[in-house]
Amino acid sequence: MKYIEEFQDPRLAQRLLDEIHATVTRPWAMMEVCGGQTHSIIRHGIDQLLPDQVELIHGPGCPVCVTPLEVIDKALEIASRPDVVFCSFGDMLRVPGTGRDLFQVKGEGGDVRVVYSPLDALRIAQQNPDKQVVFFGIGFETTAPPNAMTVYQARKLGIRNFSLLVSHVRVPPAIEAIMRSPSCRVQAFLAAGHVCSVMGTAEYPELAERFKVPIVVTGFEPLDILEGVRRTVGQLERGEHTVDNAYPRAVRPEGNPAAKAMLQDVFEVTDRAWRGIGTIPDSGWRLSERYREYDAEHRFAVGSITTEEPAACRSGEVLQGLIKPHECEAFGTVCTPRNPLGATMVSNEGACAAYYLYRRLGGPTAHKETSPVG
């Protein structure tokens, strides 16, 4: 199968569902790591089609959602300066900081621009040598390589008025933190296919063995997810705990060597705070000493900014899989996509946004949206 439509074939989906139903004999709880997988699951109603014994727990795999509040406030401080052009992907502009967001900074006169690539920000820096141009570099292992490449290019071309506000995070340490939590119910993981397409699978076997959990690399279309669930249920029922690649059309065991080499050159591993979760050791990247002059946090001296999460927002519990979005008292009332309390209600990959968008649709449209064929 080569085309997206084939990965939404309802007959093949039913065949996979039949096999899952025939295999499962007891309750199992598995976590999909990626927010893109969460949206696909909720949009296509996959969680409602699975046996009652199979629970899908939504994990902390939304890059916008896990960006800590203090980093948002650092972005707001930098973007408010008159000599700065602050560049970001569009989904970060509505993420609430302390009292405001980047859209409000833009409305107050700040030069905040939506770009489609960090290289767009680098071109803006070339075109505006009298301005400091900052790109908001967030995300997992998938977005880190192009951001690393942009800093590499800035240094190579001698563009000194460009810098990167870094909030990159890594998946394997997050899995370890989840498994070490006393309240953890996760018995298996659907690993994020696009992360593994960059980094490969070498970091996962040790985690699978140490915590006795299957880790199945999974894609994003309905059949991808059902195949990941099928393989995971099979391992759980057989008492196995290995790493299995259910997304071979995109993932090789070694990942992308060129991207990994760029990451190793430009970044170094560091402890990183996750919004609503706290600091996870060795779970992030920062610019290495060789590229430290391009670190916006150091350039603008905003490293001392610290903040606290609003008490009414339970996004941290959602990100840890401890509650479903609709179990939060603020969901759909004081917290909506128009007036979000936390990033999980803003991002296109946020679990709260997915529940609000798809669970609240009514009539025939809702039934169509929860079909496994998209």
C-alpha positions as CSV (number, residue, x, y, z in Angstrom):
1,M,0.0,0.0,0.0
2,K,1.4,3.4,-1.1
3,Y,-1.3,5.9,-0.8
4,I,-3.1,7.6,2.1
5,E,-6.5,6.4,1.0
6,E,-5.4,2.8,1.3
7,F,-4.5,3.4,4.9
8,Q,-8.1,4.4,5.5
9,D,-9.7,1.3,3.9
10,P,-12.8,0.4,6.0
11,R,-12.6,-3.3,5.1
12,L,-9.0,-3.6,6.2
13,A,-9.8,-1.6,9.3
14,Q,-12.6,-4.1,10.2
15,R,-10.3,-7.0,9.6
16,L,-7.7,-5.5,12.1
17,L,-10.5,-4.8,14.6
18,D,-11.8,-8.3,14.3
19,E,-8.3,-9.7,15.1
20,I,-7.9,-7.4,18.0
21,H,-11.3,-8.4,19.4
22,A,-10.4,-12.1,19.0
23,T,-7.0,-11.7,20.7
24,V,-7.7,-9.6,23.8
25,T,-8.7,-11.6,26.9
26,R,-8.1,-9.0,29.7
27,P,-7.9,-5.3,30.2
28,W,-4.9,-3.5,28.8
29,A,-3.9,0.2,28.9
30,M,-1.5,1.5,26.3
31,M,-0.3,5.1,25.7
32,E,0.0,6.7,22.3
33,V,2.9,9.1,22.6
34,C,2.2,11.5,19.8
35,G,-0.5,14.2,19.7
36,G,-1.0,13.6,16.0
37,Q,-1.9,10.0,16.8
38,T,-4.3,11.2,19.5
39,H,-6.1,13.5,17.0
40,S,-6.3,10.6,14.5
41,I,-7.7,8.3,17.2
42,I,-10.4,10.8,18.3
43,R,-11.3,12.0,14.8
44,H,-11.8,8.5,13.4
45,G,-13.4,7.1,16.6
46,I,-10.8,4.4,16.9
47,D,-11.0,4.3,20.7
48,Q,-14.7,3.7,20.4
49,L,-14.2,0.8,18.0
50,L,-11.7,-1.1,20.1
51,P,-12.8,-3.7,22.6
52,D,-13.7,-2.4,26.0
53,Q,-10.7,-4.1,27.5
54,V,-8.3,-1.9,25.4
55,E,-7.8,1.6,26.8
56,L,-5.8,4.2,24.9
57,I,-4.1,6.7,27.3
58,H,-3.2,10.0,25.6
59,G,0.5,10.9,26.3
60,P,2.6,14.1,26.3
61,G,3.4,14.0,22.6
62,C,2.1,17.4,21.6
63,P,5.2,19.8,21.2
64,V,3.2,22.9,21.7
65,C,1.5,21.5,24.8
66,V,4.6,20.5,26.7
67,T,6.4,23.9,26.1
68,P,6.6,25.2,29.7
69,L,4.9,28.4,30.8
70,E,8.2,30.0,31.7
71,V,9.5,29.6,28.1
72,I,6.3,31.2,26.8
73,D,6.9,34.1,29.1
74,K,10.5,34.4,27.9
75,A,9.1,34.5,24.3
76,L,6.7,37.2,25.3
77,E,9.5,39.3,26.9
78,I,11.7,39.0,23.9
79,A,8.9,39.6,21.4
80,S,7.9,42.8,23.2
81,R,11.3,44.5,22.6
82,P,11.3,47.2,19.8
83,D,14.5,45.9,18.1
84,V,13.2,42.3,17.8
85,V,11.4,40.5,15.0
86,F,10.0,37.4,16.6
87,C,9.3,34.5,14.3
88,S,7.2,31.4,15.1
89,F,5.0,28.7,13.7
90,G,1.4,29.8,13.9
91,D,0.2,27.4,16.6
92,M,2.4,29.1,19.2
93,L,0.8,32.5,18.9
94,R,-2.3,31.6,20.9
95,V,-0.6,29.6,23.6
96,P,-1.3,31.5,26.9
97,G,1.5,32.8,28.9
98,T,1.1,34.7,32.1
99,G,-1.6,37.2,31.3
100,R,-1.2,37.3,27.5
101,D,0.0,35.5,24.4
102,L,2.0,36.3,21.3
103,F,-1.1,37.5,19.4
104,Q,-1.6,40.2,22.1
105,V,2.0,41.2,21.8
106,K,1.5,41.6,18.1
107,G,-1.6,43.6,18.7
108,E,0.3,45.9,21.0
109,G,2.8,46.7,18.3
110,G,5.4,43.9,18.6
111,D,6.8,42.6,15.4
112,V,5.6,39.0,15.6
113,R,5.6,37.0,12.4
114,V,4.3,33.6,11.4
115,V,6.8,31.6,9.3
116,Y,6.6,28.2,7.7
117,S,10.3,27.3,8.2
118,P,13.2,28.4,10.5
119,L,15.0,29.3,7.2
120,D,12.3,31.9,6.6
121,A,13.4,33.6,9.8
122,L,17.0,33.4,8.7
123,R,16.1,35.2,5.5
124,I,14.3,37.9,7.5
125,A,17.5,38.3,9.5
126,Q,19.5,38.7,6.3
127,Q,17.0,41.3,5.0
128,N,16.9,43.3,8.3
129,P,20.5,43.6,9.6
130,D,19.4,46.4,11.9
131,K,17.0,44.0,13.8
132,Q,17.4,41.1,16.1
133,V,15.5,38.1,14.6
134,V,14.5,35.3,16.9
135,F,12.9,32.0,15.9
136,F,10.9,30.1,18.5
137,G,12.4,26.6,18.3
138,I,10.1,24.1,20.0
139,G,9.2,20.4,19.5
140,F,10.4,16.9,19.6
141,E,13.1,15.1,17.6
142,T,11.2,15.8,14.4
143,T,11.5,19.6,14.4
144,A,15.0,19.8,16.0
145,P,17.0,18.9,12.9
146,P,15.8,21.8,10.7
147,N,16.3,24.2,13.6
148,A,19.8,22.9,14.1
149,M,20.5,23.3,10.4
150,T,19.3,26.9,10.5
151,V,21.7,27.8,13.3
152,Y,24.4,25.9,11.4
153,Q,23.7,28.0,8.4
154,A,23.6,31.3,10.4
155,R,27.1,30.6,11.7
156,K,28.4,29.5,8.3
157,L,27.0,32.7,6.6
158,G,28.1,35.0,9.5
159,I,24.5,36.1,10.2
160,R,24.9,37.5,13.7
161,N,21.5,39.1,14.2
162,F,19.7,35.7,14.2
163,S,19.1,33.6,17.4
164,L,17.0,30.6,18.5
165,L,14.8,30.4,21.6
166,V,15.1,26.7,22.3
167,S,12.6,24.4,23.9
168,H,13.3,21.1,22.3
169,V,12.4,17.9,24.1
170,R,13.2,14.2,23.7
171,V,10.7,11.2,23.8
172,P,12.7,8.4,25.5
173,P,13.3,10.3,28.8
174,A,9.6,11.1,28.9
175,I,8.7,7.5,28.6
176,E,11.1,6.7,31.5
177,A,9.5,9.5,33.6
178,I,6.0,8.2,32.9
179,M,7.0,4.6,33.9
180,R,8.6,5.8,37.1
181,S,5.5,7.7,38.2
182,P,3.7,6.0,41.2
183,S,0.4,6.7,39.5
184,C,1.4,5.1,36.1
185,R,-1.1,2.7,34.6
186,V,0.6,2.4,31.2
187,Q,1.4,-1.2,30.2
188,A,2.6,-0.5,26.6
189,F,3.5,2.4,24.3
190,L,2.6,3.2,20.7
191,A,5.8,5.1,19.8
192,A,5.7,8.1,17.5
193,G,6.7,7.1,14.0
194,H,8.0,10.4,12.8
195,V,10.3,10.7,15.8
196,C,11.7,7.3,15.1
197,S,12.1,8.2,11.4
198,V,14.7,10.7,12.6
199,M,16.3,9.0,15.6
200,G,15.7,5.3,14.8
201,T,14.8,2.8,17.4
202,A,18.1,2.2,19.3
203,E,17.0,4.0,22.5
204,Y,13.9,1.9,23.0
205,P,14.9,-1.7,23.6
206,E,16.6,-0.8,27.0
207,L,13.4,0.9,28.1
208,A,11.2,-2.0,27.0
209,E,13.3,-4.5,28.8
210,R,13.8,-2.4,32.0
211,F,10.1,-1.6,32.4
212,K,8.7,-4.8,30.8
213,V,6.6,-2.9,28.4
214,P,6.0,-3.5,24.6
215,I,7.0,-0.4,22.5
216,V,5.5,-0.5,19.0
217,V,6.5,2.2,16.5
218,T,3.3,3.3,15.0
219,G,2.2,5.7,12.2
220,F,-0.8,8.1,12.0
221,E,-3.4,6.9,9.6
222,P,-6.3,4.7,10.9
223,L,-4.8,1.4,9.7
224,D,-1.4,2.4,11.0
225,I,-2.8,2.9,14.5
226,L,-5.0,-0.2,14.4
227,E,-1.9,-2.3,13.3
228,G,0.1,-0.8,16.1
229,V,-2.7,-1.7,18.6
230,R,-3.0,-5.2,17.1
231,R,0.8,-5.8,17.5
232,T,0.8,-4.3,21.0
233,V,-2.2,-6.4,22.2
234,G,-0.5,-9.5,20.8
235,Q,2.6,-8.8,22.8
236,L,0.7,-8.1,26.0
237,E,-1.3,-11.3,25.7
238,R,1.8,-13.3,25.1
239,G,3.7,-11.7,28.0
240,E,6.3,-10.2,25.7
241,H,8.0,-6.8,25.9
242,T,10.0,-6.0,22.8
243,V,10.4,-3.1,20.3
244,D,8.4,-3.7,17.1
245,N,8.4,-1.4,14.1
246,A,4.9,-1.3,12.7
247,Y,5.8,1.7,10.5
248,P,8.5,0.3,8.2
249,R,7.6,2.5,5.2
250,A,9.0,5.5,7.1
251,V,11.2,4.2,9.9
252,R,14.6,2.4,9.7
253,P,16.4,1.1,12.8
254,E,19.2,3.6,12.3
255,G,16.9,6.6,11.7
256,N,18.3,9.4,9.6
257,P,22.1,9.6,10.1
258,A,22.5,13.0,8.5
259,A,19.8,14.6,10.8
260,K,21.3,12.9,13.9
261,A,24.8,14.2,13.0
262,M,23.5,17.7,12.7
263,L,21.7,17.4,16.1
264,Q,24.9,16.1,17.7
265,D,26.9,19.0,16.3
266,V,24.6,21.9,17.1
267,F,22.8,20.7,20.3
268,E,23.7,19.1,23.6
269,V,21.5,17.1,25.9
270,T,20.2,19.0,29.0
271,D,17.5,18.7,31.6
272,R,14.2,20.2,30.3
273,A,11.0,21.4,32.0
274,W,7.7,20.0,30.5
275,R,4.6,22.1,31.0
276,G,2.4,20.6,33.7
277,I,4.8,17.8,34.4
278,G,8.0,19.3,35.7
279,T,11.7,18.9,34.9
280,I,12.8,15.6,33.4
281,P,16.5,14.9,33.4
282,D,18.3,14.7,30.1
283,S,14.9,15.2,28.3
284,G,15.8,18.2,26.1
285,W,18.4,19.9,24.0
286,R,20.1,23.3,24.2
287,L,22.6,24.9,21.8
288,S,26.1,23.5,22.4
289,E,29.0,25.8,23.5
290,R,30.1,26.1,19.8
291,Y,26.7,27.7,18.9
292,R,25.9,29.4,22.3
293,E,26.0,32.9,20.8
294,Y,22.9,32.0,18.9
295,D,20.9,31.2,22.0
296,A,18.2,33.8,22.5
297,E,17.8,33.1,26.1
298,H,21.4,34.1,26.8
299,R,21.4,36.9,24.2
300,F,18.4,38.6,25.8
301,A,19.2,37.6,29.4
302,V,15.8,36.1,30.1
303,G,17.0,32.9,31.8
304,S,15.9,34.1,35.2
305,I,12.2,34.2,34.3
306,T,10.2,31.7,36.3
307,T,6.4,31.2,36.5
308,E,3.7,28.9,38.0
309,E,0.9,27.1,36.1
310,P,-2.7,28.4,36.7
311,A,-4.4,26.2,39.3
312,A,-7.6,25.8,37.3
313,C,-5.7,24.1,34.4
314,R,-5.2,20.4,34.7
315,S,-3.3,20.0,31.4
316,G,-0.4,18.4,33.3
317,E,-2.6,15.5,34.3
318,V,-3.9,15.2,30.8
319,L,-0.4,15.1,29.4
320,Q,0.6,12.4,31.9
321,G,-2.5,10.3,30.9
322,L,-3.9,10.6,34.4
323,I,-7.2,12.0,33.3
324,K,-9.1,12.4,30.0
325,P,-9.7,16.0,28.9
326,H,-13.5,15.9,29.6
327,E,-12.7,15.0,33.2
328,C,-11.3,18.4,33.8
329,E,-13.8,20.8,35.4
330,A,-12.8,23.6,33.2
331,F,-13.1,21.7,29.9
332,G,-15.6,23.2,27.5
333,T,-16.7,25.9,30.0
334,V,-14.1,28.3,31.2
335,C,-11.5,26.6,28.9
336,T,-12.3,26.5,25.2
337,P,-10.2,26.9,22.0
338,R,-11.3,30.6,21.9
339,N,-10.3,31.2,25.5
340,P,-7.8,28.4,26.5
341,L,-6.4,28.0,29.9
342,G,-3.6,25.7,28.7
343,A,-1.8,24.7,25.5
344,T,-3.6,21.4,25.2
345,M,-6.7,23.3,24.2
346,V,-4.8,25.4,21.6
347,S,-2.6,23.1,19.6
348,N,-3.7,21.1,16.6
349,E,-2.2,18.1,18.4
350,G,-3.6,18.9,21.9
351,A,-5.8,16.2,23.4
352,C,-8.2,18.8,24.9
353,A,-8.6,20.4,21.4
354,A,-9.3,17.0,19.9
355,Y,-12.0,16.2,22.4
356,Y,-13.6,19.6,22.0
357,L,-13.6,19.4,18.2
358,Y,-14.7,15.8,17.7
359,R,-16.6,14.7,20.8
360,R,-18.9,17.7,20.8
361,L,-20.1,17.4,17.2
362,G,-23.7,16.4,16.9
363,G,-26.0,14.7,14.4
364,P,-25.0,12.8,11.3
365,T,-21.7,14.7,11.0
366,A,-20.5,13.4,14.3
367,H,-21.2,9.8,13.2
368,K,-19.3,10.4,10.0
369,E,-16.3,11.9,11.8
370,T,-16.0,8.8,14.0
371,S,-15.8,6.4,11.1
372,P,-12.5,4.5,10.7
373,V,-12.3,5.6,7.1
374,G,-11.7,9.3,7.8
